[in-house]
Amino acid sequence: MRFRQVHLDFHTSEAIPGIGQEFSKTQFQAMLRAGHVDSITVFSKCHHGWAYHPSEANEMHPQLSFDLLGEMITAAHEIGVRTPVYLSAGLDEKLARRHPEWLIRDAEDRTRWVKDFMTPGYHEFCLGTPYLDILLAQIHEVVSRYDADGIFLDIVGARKCRCQYCVAALRADGQDPRDETSVVALGEATYLNYARRVRETIDAVKPGLPVYHNNGHQQRGRRDLVHVNSHLELESLPTGGWGYDHFPLSARYAQPLGMEFLGMTGKFHTSWGEFGGYKHPNALRFEAALSLAHGAKCSIGDQLHPSGLMDEATYALIGAAYAEVEAKEPWCSGVESVADIAVLSLEAAREACPGGHALKGQRNLADAGVVRMLTEGHFLFDIVDMSSDFSAYKVLILPDEVPVWPEFAGAIEAFTAGGGKVLATGRSGLNTSGDAFALNLGVNWLGVNPYRPAYFRPHFTPGALLPASYVMYGEGQLVELNGGHSLGHLENPYFNRDVFTFCSHQHTPGAREDNGPGMVESEDGIYIAWEVFSDYADGGHLILKEMVLHALSRLLPQPALTTSLPARGITTLQYQQAERRYVHHLLYAAPVLKGRIEVIEDIVPLRDISVSLRLPTAAPVQRVYLAPSMVELPFTAGQEGELSYTVPYLENHQMAVIELA
């Protein structure tokens, strides 16, 4: 995979004349050079259903008079730029009007995406209908006739569908179309069949050609759905509703899977489909650096004007980010993450839990909250699933609602027997019946606290705060000690707020009585009786983070990395095995919420950032320097891989390279 990719959208209505009439090979190449682009995804077929080349398997756009796809591929290849080819797989508005019986239907017989006649938009196809054969013929045509460097298939994934074809398939198999579990299982089987047939279609012409099926989200805990792809393209446009917390969550799960992957953002002020919207160059610089820091390559979304003319302002904007990426590439390829902490994704745990189908799709803020908190605490962590090797980590976090079944309990017992520690919060650790702890957390579970909110009084100084009684807005659990010792206790209010009993504007104050432990340490780890990660994602209450930071200071007294970066700073550590060097990434920018959109505009430089590392190697450090500037850094090396240095200047992104002897 290339580092500097562009995803060139071109969903173009048949009502627009003169499609591609201003396309110029010279101008196209000039824009790619200006943008420092080394790969561009170009269109065979758009959401409207039209082909952008002569076609027998499809119909060429009625306002296009030449082979635009072929011209783009030729122009890009002349200057060494790769050209994966895009086909809209899930949407085809032209065919949707002709074959509405092939569309996905929900339980109320409504189509997906646009559900009413008066709203403009697209309709999604079921891949268990005859539409699949048409799509496969379109893919075969592109792979056979064009020098594609990959295939990108959009708007696909496991879908719940009750179209006439799916209903008939379920009934023929003795299944009930009214049963949600059966519908979900058919949707997954339909998707896997589609992915298999796509692979067979491509391999019959060009074996091994890269292919990616874009669903907008890689489901954590479903490696079978992930591995239908040759690589991953993590769509995450911060300004398009994803926010700046989304990509790190996806990336920290993707990198340990061992697949090549890229981070896909956009040049838009908002999201896909926007013409004339441009984000600040500093935002793209930060987003590209964020991908590099997490072991990913980069992709930036653009949208071609119907005329076929590439936008100069866009490629100047992209070029500002990609010029920096180009200089950094030698230190960003072939990397693997270094991490102390494994976070078992709540999404993945629900997926693996026996009988956990009812849990799937439930609201999940825990995964996002734990990533935000650990990132702000500058810990090195991975997001893992049940197929991961827990023994590779020192601490395992079970965020908020992770159920525990016998096989899982055995895996955790083996992990703690080997010296690992567990941090569990909220309902995590309860058995699948939800009536007792299945783990040795030093407590017995008594039930859900009927008081909400309640209060937590720490028996320690919580970071920048002082000892006090802190309101806990979320659901709490009642527990009693069973081998553990309390790090802080629960205080209930005088009463819950009610129409006849209320106090002040929000909630009732605490009665200042010890109502049992709220945070407990035992031999195997620490338990916190509130859903601290979900609550932090929802409200950002500082005491929640300080509770977790204190817990980790006890469970992980010697973390692999400590730094003086501010909370909004991001840091990761990557290892390049072939070069025998570690690459320490530091980033800093402060997104600002402007209306509904997170915006990065100003990059505030930082100076003299202290760093202390404990490298997982006994090899001596030969040198430390900044890349790509090659400025040498003084360092102090101690015993057992201890290393200290100061990064003198950070403007957006800095890499400190630690070369081993």
Salt bridges, closest charged atoms under 4 A:
ASP9 OD1 - HIS7 NE2 3.61
ASP9 OD2 - HIS11 NE2 3.58
ASP38 OD2 - ARG4 NH2 3.35
GLU56 OE2 - ARG145 NH2 3.19
GLU59 OE2 - ARG98 NH1 2.61
GLU78 OE2 - LYS25 NZ 3.15
ASP92 OD2 - LYS45 NZ 2.99
ASP92 OD1 - LYS94 NZ 3.85
GLU93 OE2 - ARG97 NE 3.20
GLU93 OE2 - HIS123 ND1 2.89
GLU101 OE2 - HIS99 ND1 2.96
ASP106 OD2 - ARG110 NE 2.94
GLU108 OE1 - ARG110 NE 3.50
GLU124 OE1 - ARG112 NE 2.51
GLU124 OE2 - ARG159 NE 2.74
ASP133 OD1 - ARG197 NH2 3.03
GLU141 OE2 - ARG145 NH1 3.43
ASP147 OD2 - HIS77 ND1 3.35
ASP147 OD1 - LYS206 NZ 3.92
ASP149 OD2 - HIS77 NE2 2.78
ASP176 OD1 - ARG178 NE 3.02
GLU180 OE2 - LYS160 NZ 2.53
GLU180 OE1 - ARG162 NH2 3.11
GLU188 OE2 - ARG222 NH1 2.67
GLU200 OE2 - ARG196 NH1 3.01
ASP203 OD1 - ARG199 NH2 2.82
ASP224 OD2 - ARG222 NH2 2.77
GLU233 OE2 - HIS231 NE2 2.86
ASP245 OD2 - ARG372 NH2 2.65
GLU260 OE2 - LYS297 NZ 3.12
GLU287 OE1 - LYS279 NZ 2.89
GLU324 OE2 - ARG285 NE 2.68
GLU324 OE1 - LYS328 NZ 3.99
GLU326 OE2 - ARG4 NH2 3.88
GLU326 OE1 - HIS36 ND1 2.72
GLU329 OE2 - ARG4 NE 2.45
ASP340 OD1 - LYS394 NZ 3.81
GLU347 OE2 - HIS217 NE2 2.94
GLU347 OE1 - ARG220 NE 3.23
GLU351 OE2 - ARG222 NH1 3.38
GLU351 OE2 - LYS360 NZ 3.04
ASP367 OD2 - ARG220 NH2 3.16
GLU376 OE1 - LYS545 NZ 3.00
ASP382 OD1 - ARG252 NH2 2.89
ASP385 OD2 - ARG223 NE 2.90
GLU401 OE1 - ARG350 NH2 3.30
GLU475 OE2 - ARG427 NE 2.86
GLU491 OE2 - ARG457 NE 3.00
GLU491 OE2 - HIS489 NE2 3.16
GLU521 OE1 - HIS485 NE2 3.29
GLU521 OE1 - ARG554 NE 2.61
ASP538 OD1 - ARG363 NH2 3.77
GLU601 OE1 - LYS594 NZ 2.85
GLU632 OE2 - ARG623 NH2 2.42
GLU642 OE2 - ARG614 NH1 3.06
GLU651 OE1 - ARG285 NH2 2.78
GLU659 OE2 - ARG581 NH1 3.99
GLU659 OE1 - ARG623 NH1 3.71
